[in-house]
Structures are given as structure tokens and as C-alpha cells.
Amino acid sequence: MTSIAVIVSFIAFGIFAALVGTNSVSGFDDPIIKLIQGWESPGLTSFMETISMWGTTWYVVSVAVVVMLLLALLLGQRKELLLFAAALIGSTLLNNIAKGLFERERPSLHRLIEEEGFGFPSGHSMASFTLAVITAYLLWKHISSSVLRTAVVVLAVAWFVLMGTSRIYLGVHYPSDVIAGYLLSATWAGIMITAFRGWIARDDREEPTFEYALRNIDQ
């Protein structure tokens, strides 16, 4: 199932990349920008600025460190720490590479904050998506309650959707930047989770069983 999601996400990202590369994505972007920026109000602007701030590198790293400490201290999950770190670092590197390849300028009209650098795909969207999905996946593995599992998923989705929406609202990303960021992160997160599952399954197969240990003692 994860492999299918990876393939679908990557193909969808490729479609957005092709549309951006041929300047054929305005029909998708413009109506969404008009809708979201039509919500503008002082209170909402302040809220969106706060949400966007939480997507900056310093805040993402801070949250990541807290999650990793909880995994290490409460659960003692060393392998899960590696998955978490590799997913976030890889997502950041992937975003930098993609931005350098596409070199898409950010929107120039009606910016409520200033940002530098290229816009496609959105770094905030990629970081928030990867952080939310990997954290939700790791928590899901240790939660048996269906209610708590649902709450984790809802919070994860709300987090990256709010982050992406804030970037469009503030005028620093096109909707296609945000969606492409989600899709590229979904591809990367799916690859990392698949690799992690394979690693765990391999180690479980190689770990000696209790019966095997007893036979060796008898010999």
C-alpha cells in the first residue's frame, strides 16, 4: 500500500512540475489564491503569520528535537530515531535540490510578509508534512486506542494543511508550490517508511528465536 502511495505521489508531483515548467498552472493557482486571500482580516493575518513562523527551520528543528528526546527517553526506540532524523534531513535536502532545479519565483502581488529564495516546491509545506507524517506514523505504532489514533491523524493533517494555507494567504507561495511540496514529501516519507519496515522485518528474521537458543544450549 505504501509503495502505491509513493508511486502515485511521485507521478502527481511530476505533473505539477511539468505544468510549472511550461507555465501552464495559472488556471489551478489563480482561483485558489483569490479564494484564500479573500479571507484577509487583521486577526487572521496575525494567526497565519504565527503558523508560518512555526514552519521556519529553527522551529521545525526544535519540535524535531523534542520528539526525538521523547522517543529516546520514554520509548528507547533507537531505530525510530534514525527514521525520524533521516526523513527530516532528507526532506530538507530534497527541497533545496528541487528549488535549484526549477528556480520558480515567488508570487509578487499582495505579499503580507517577505521571503527570499525560490518558491517551488514550498519548503514550509515539505517540512511540516514530513514532520507531521513521520511523527504520526511513529506514534501510531505505540498507540492501541482507535480514538487516540484518529486524533493523531487529524492533528497531523490539520498541521500541514494550516501551514500550506498560511503560505498562500501570506502571498509567498502559489498553491501549486504547496501541493507539490506535499506530494514530494509524501514520496520521500513513503520511501523512508517502506525502508524502515523492511529494516525492522529483516532484523526480526535474523534475530535468534528462544527455541533456537535452547537447541544451542543442549548441543
Secondary structure as UniProt FT lines:
FT   HELIX           2..21
FT   TURN            22..23
FT   HELIX           26..37
FT   TURN            38..39
FT   HELIX           42..53
FT   TURN            54..55
FT   HELIX           57..70
FT   HELIX           71..75
FT   HELIX           78..102
FT   HELIX           123..142
FT   HELIX           146..169
FT   TURN            170..171
FT   HELIX           175..206
FT   HELIX           210..218
//
